[in-house]
């Protein structure tokens, strides 16, 4: 279990260390959307909806996986094997 956690941590660190710098796309989309609205373009009105759609999709998938995992692995019909004799708590 410890080796698996170290491997996952290593992969995450490696992923964030090697990932390219992509800050330019956000500012480019913002400028294009602002210019399109100023010029009367109606196609850029759907840009925010598309961004929200792309943002919510990973969270929705995580919730679905969590619900399926919970339903599959929750314990059902737990038997405690307790004595049927009455007992005192004093």
Secondary structure, DSSP 4 states (H G I P E B T S, - for coil): -HHHHHHHHHHHHHHHHHPPP-HHHHHHHHHHHHHHHHTT-SGGGGHHHHHHHHHHHHHHHHHHHHHHHHHHHS--S------SS-----
